[in-house]
Amino acid sequence: MSVRDFSRKCTMSTPQERLDELIAKLKTREYRLTPQRIAILKILVASTEHPNVEQIYKDVKIDFPTTSLATVYKTVTLLKEMGEILELGFGSEGRRYDGNKPYPHPHLICIQCKHIIDPEVVALGELSQQVASTTGFRIVSHRLDFYGICPQCQEQENEPQASQ
């Protein structure tokens, strides 16, 4: 992906716009749009939490109790193959998914609570271009993760321990 393509792909959209885009792409490819599949799409585009499959499954079952875990896995796999969600692998801690920004972008990951957020970094395109020009590589993808302790976990660290 060129730097220009990356910049174009990074355009922000609302969850509803993103949902409409995914539905249109699935219709174009003639995939079935079951209520369960649409519920999975809604969860992915509305979430800023980077859910794992089990979290998506738990949320879908609230409205569709007969949904199977296999349905969620199949839908997530399909969207991943289409390039419409970003999969973040964390070794033994499993995989999490980003349906809002299905392109490479940085993440901040709390090492205590495992919360993930997407920081706004404007110079990332420039960094990719610099790496490509200094190494001769044609960059096709990247992953940039920052690990630390989120503000909420820092607050908990600083709270006085309750007397027992």
Order of alpha helices (4+ residues) and beta strands (2+ residues): alpha-alpha-alpha-alpha-alpha-beta-beta-beta-beta-alpha-beta-alpha
